[in-house]
Amino acid sequence: MKTPIRAVIGLALAISASPVDADSKAEIALMKKVFAEIQPLSFKRNREYCGYIGYDFDGNLVASEARRGRKSSCRPRDPVEIEVIIASYHTHGAYNNDEGSEVPSVEDMEGDEAEGIDGYVATPGGRMWYVDSEDMVISQICGVGCLAQDPDFVPYGDVGIETSYTYDELVSWFNE
């Protein structure tokens, strides 16, 4: 039985937890659940989906409702259910034969830095990245296939994609 699209888009997941570090197991577990729900929609509609994670008024780690964006951008709504926002999240849409969709963009890093939060990014190849906006470094939490993959995804054999980048390295990588 298919889940109604409205139910998936309106999903707000929660995990009981006390405040934890930005790269904690609880955050990663929550993000894997969120991305499991929204990646298929992102591929099907070739749109980014985005939102925030943080702590609700009861101290639970939660994800805001995912918002549908455009092909290469997404602006989450300010969540009413989250008291303390700690990170953004978004997908990169459908596979488009572009290695750039497999890595968070410079704009992804700059956006999180401007908001003063970290971020999580899911790619068409099923990678999950963590954006550390304080140190301006991105790191793969898990590689190709760790999350749902776009059925049209064709791996490049990870040629040219490292497991982490500083901001300056990412700028250089995109300008090559």
C-alpha positions in Angstrom: 0.0 0.0 0.0 1.4 3.4 -1.0 1.7 6.1 1.7 -0.3 9.2 0.7 2.1 11.9 -0.5 0.7 14.5 1.9 1.4 12.1 4.9 5.0 11.8 3.8 5.5 15.5 3.2 3.8 16.3 6.5 6.0 13.9 8.4 7.6 15.2 11.6 9.8 12.6 13.1 11.0 12.6 16.7 13.5 10.7 18.8 13.7 11.2 22.5 17.1 12.4 23.4 19.0 14.8 25.6 21.0 17.5 23.9 23.9 15.9 22.0 26.8 16.9 19.8 26.1 17.9 16.1 27.5 14.6 14.7 25.8 12.3 17.2 24.3 8.9 16.5 20.9 10.2 17.4 21.0 12.9 14.8 22.3 10.5 12.1 19.6 8.0 13.0 17.0 10.7 12.7 18.4 11.9 9.4 18.4 8.4 7.9 14.7 8.1 8.8 13.9 11.5 7.3 15.9 10.9 4.1 14.3 7.4 3.7 10.9 9.1 3.6 11.8 12.1 1.3 14.5 10.7 -1.1 11.9 8.8 -3.3 9.8 12.0 -3.7 12.9 14.0 -4.4 13.9 11.5 -7.2 10.4 11.2 -8.6 9.7 14.9 -8.8 13.4 16.0 -9.4 13.1 18.5 -6.6 15.0 19.2 -3.5 13.2 18.7 -0.2 14.4 20.5 2.9 13.8 21.3 6.6 15.4 21.6 10.0 16.3 19.4 12.9 16.5 20.5 16.5 14.9 20.1 19.9 11.2 20.5 20.6 9.8 22.1 23.7 10.0 18.7 25.5 13.7 18.2 24.7 13.1 15.6 22.0 15.3 15.6 18.9 12.9 16.3 15.9 12.8 17.0 12.3 10.5 19.7 10.9 8.1 19.0 8.1 9.9 18.6 4.8 9.2 21.4 2.3 9.3 20.8 -1.5 11.8 23.1 -3.2 13.1 23.6 -6.8 15.4 21.5 -8.9 18.5 23.0 -7.3 17.4 25.0 -4.3 15.1 24.8 -1.3 14.2 27.2 1.6 12.7 25.5 4.6 10.0 27.2 6.6 10.6 28.4 10.1 9.4 25.4 12.2 7.0 26.1 14.9 7.6 22.7 16.6 11.3 23.2 17.1 12.5 25.4 20.0 16.3 25.1 19.2 17.4 24.6 15.6 20.7 22.8 15.3 20.9 21.8 11.6 19.3 22.1 8.2 18.7 19.1 5.9 18.0 18.7 2.2 18.1 16.3 -0.7 19.7 17.0 -4.1 16.9 15.8 -6.3 17.1 13.3 -9.1 20.3 12.0 -10.7 21.5 14.2 -13.6 24.8 12.8 -14.7 26.6 15.6 -12.8 29.1 14.8 -10.2 28.3 18.1 -8.5 25.0 16.6 -7.3 26.9 14.1 -5.2 28.6 16.7 -3.0 27.1 19.6 -1.0 27.6 22.8 -2.9 29.5 25.9 -1.8 26.1 27.6 -1.5 25.0 24.8 0.9 27.9 25.5 3.1 27.5 29.3 3.0 23.7 29.0 3.7 24.3 27.0 6.8 27.1 29.3 7.9 24.9 32.3 7.5 22.2 30.7 9.6 24.7 29.6 12.3 23.7 26.0 12.0 25.2 22.8 10.6 23.6 20.7 7.8 22.8 17.3 6.3 22.7 16.6 2.6 21.4 13.5 0.8 22.5 12.9 -2.8 21.0 10.9 -5.7 23.7 8.3 -5.2 22.6 7.7 -1.7 25.5 9.5 0.1 24.8 11.5 3.3 27.0 14.5 4.1 27.4 16.6 7.2 28.2 20.3 6.9 30.1 21.7 9.8 29.5 25.4 9.4 31.8 26.4 12.3 34.9 24.7 10.9 33.6 25.1 7.3 34.2 21.4 6.5 31.9 18.9 4.8 32.3 15.2 5.6 30.6 12.0 4.2 28.7 10.3 7.0 28.2 7.4 4.6 29.0 6.7 1.0 27.2 5.6 -2.2 24.1 3.5 -1.4 23.9 4.1 2.3 20.6 6.0 1.6 18.1 5.4 -1.1 19.5 5.8 -4.6 17.8 7.3 -7.6 17.0 4.3 -9.9 18.8 6.2 -12.7 22.0 6.8 -10.7 25.2 5.6 -12.4 28.2 5.5 -10.1 31.4 7.3 -11.2 33.5 4.9 -9.2 34.0 7.8 -6.7 36.5 9.3 -9.1 37.3 12.8 -7.9 34.9 12.7 -4.8 36.8 12.8 -1.5 35.3 11.9 1.9 35.7 15.4 3.2 36.4 19.0 2.0 37.3 22.3 3.6 35.4 25.3 2.2 38.4 26.3 0.1 38.8 22.8 -1.3 35.1 22.6 -2.2 35.4 26.0 -4.0 38.4 24.6 -6.0 36.6 21.3 -6.7 33.6 23.0 -8.2 35.8 25.4 -10.2 37.8 22.6 -11.8 
